[in-house]
Amino acid sequence: MGFFADGKDHTDFCAIFRRPLSPEGIAALQPRVAELARRLLDDMIAKSLIVDLHDDFALPLPVHVISWLLGIQGDDFITLKHWSDELMDNAFGKSNERFLEVYAGICAFFDQHLDARYAMLTAAGVEEARPEHVGTVLPDDWISDAVCADYLGRKLNRDEQRMALMGLLVGGNETTTSLITNLMWRLLEEPSRWEQVRSDPDQFIPVAIEESLRFDSPAQAMFRTTLCPVEVAGVEIGPKQKLMLNFAAANRDPAAFDDPDSFRLDRDARDLSRRHLAFGGGPHGCPGAPLSRMEVAVVMRLFVEHLPAATLAGPSERSVGYNMRGRSQTADQSRLLNVVAQERADVVAEQDGLLQCGKMPAARHLGPRLDVVDAFGIGARGHRIEFTGEQGGARRYRETPFKRPLPHDRAIGPE
């Protein structure tokens, strides 16, 4: 059915939803993604000098993007993320009863939106949905495509619509969240890597993205079914056998990659993109791969520009779920991937009631009356950040307002 079919049935089904993922569709979406990423970055850094990259940035960004493409408006994206997480957490090897509950819930969620589209057609006097009604009578999005598309000489039935939207939801956010956190973790755990990316973003951002996909594949494996008898490594496998193909293992295969267990930025980005299997391959390769690559490329350029002095503020652990690999919450449920958001060496000194701006190394304690101010968000609010010592290996800060705000022409913050 749908994405799980083979041959022409599969090709025609994928074509229904491929338009926004074409090169033209990705290019049209990029400015909107960049605007969203900048807003999320500003909001994240405004919270504290030490930020939670996963919860405050890497998680919401792709969920917002996939919500746009699906056609989910307003705060419903929060519900969308809830069902995505529930679906992934209960899809493999857990209680079948719980999975059926989750499946029923997400079906009901999408049914509401599908029914609303049919109601819009009825209100417009349309008796039969046609592809030309997408972007005219109905919004231009995937839910409308699921309603209006012609497939094998007919319309999609409700089960096909549900399965398509579920697949697009999960595939469109989980992997990108993991890619962002995996990539930043690897770059910041060895500061020379981050310096290398910063030194030449045009060269090293594409390499870093592809090497992260290879080294820390967000989707570790996928199930496939044999179509005929086959022998693999001396093992006979019969037809119609369910196999779990481990992409992560293939991406560490020493026969395919030199020094496979090392994260290296001296590899060729184009060669990596052709050879690693992070997005699968062949007819069933991930159709959203270009979207994920575009989102993370936008994010990396933003981080290079606005977080050049970022460092890790503490340990992280792999996210929950055996089939997904990302950086998520630590065991004590504290921040997941903490990044000290030092942007540049902007310092404010308060002496004799006067505020003076200067340039000093960021995140240094310079005495009781000379306070480090974060360049994006905190400084713009006119708040003081005081170093209060170290606890558990992490530097601690206290944030308090100045007695009076920074003058407008001397505020430290985004333009």
C-alpha positions, 0 to 999 in steps of 0.5 A: 500500500502506498509508500510500501508498494513496489514498481509503478504503484509505488512510483505513482504514489510518491509522485503525489507528494513529491512536488514540494520536495523537488529542487524548485520546491526546496528553493522556494521553501528555503527563505521561510526555513531561514526566517524560522531558524533565526527566530528560534535561535533568538528565542533560545539564546534569550532564555539563558547563556546555557541553552538546550539545543535539542528542546528549544531548536532542533526539535521545533524547527523540522516540526514547524516545517513539516506542519507547513507542508502537511497543512497543519496550522497554528498550535496543532503542530504541538499535537502533531509532534506528540503523535509523531513521538508516540508513533515512533516510541511504540512502533517497534517491539512494544505493547501491540495494544498501546500501538493500536491506541496510538494508531487510533489517536493519530488516525483521528487527528488526521481524519479531522483535517481530511474531513475539513478539506472535504467540507471546504470542497462541498461548501465551494460546490465541488462534487468531485475533488480534482488535482486542480483544486489544490491551491485554488479551492483548497490550500496547497499542501499535502493534506489537500494532495491526499484528497485531490490526487488521482492514483491508479485511476481512482482517489486515495482511500482513507487508509491510504491517506492516513498512512501517507500522512503518517509517513510524511510526518515521522520521516519529515521531523525525527531524522532532521532533529537527530541530524542537527543534534548529532552534527553539533555534538560531533563538531563541538566535542572536538573544538578543532572540528568546529573551528575548521567548519567556521574557517570555510563554511562553503567547503566544510558545512556540506562535508560535515552534514554528509559525514554526520549522516554516515557516522551517526545515521539518524535512522539506524535501520529499516525493514525490507521483504525479500522478493526471491531466494537470495544468499547473503554472506553464505546464508540462504534467505527464502522469499517473503522473509522480513529482514532488518537492513542496518544502514548504520552498519553499512555506513561503518563498513571498512570495505566502503569507507576508509577509517570508518569509525572516525568522524573526519572532515577531509572526506569528499561531500559529494562522494559521501552523499552518493555512497552512504545509506543514511537515507536508504537507497533505490526506489524506496530511498527517503524522498525528504532527503533534500529537505533535511539537507537544506534545513540543516545547511541553513541551520549550520550557516546560522550557527557559524555566523551567530554562535562562533564560540559555542561549546558543550556545557555538559554531557548528553546521551543518545535519545530513546528508541533503538532505531533512531540515533540522536542526542537527547536528554541525560539520565537525570532528565536535565538538558539534552544537548547543552551549548554555551551560546557565547557569540562574540566578546561583547562585555558591559562594565558598570562603573560609577553608574555608567555603562561602558561597552568593550571587547573581552574574551566571552564567558570570562569572569572579570570581577564583581563589576564587570559582567559578561553579556551574551550578544544575542538576546540577553544583552539586548534585554539589558541583563547582567550575567555573573559567573557564580562558580562551577558545579558538577563540571559545568560553569554556572551563571546568574542573570539579573537586570541592570539598574537601568536598561542599556541605551538604545544605541549601545545595546548588544543584540541582533540588528 
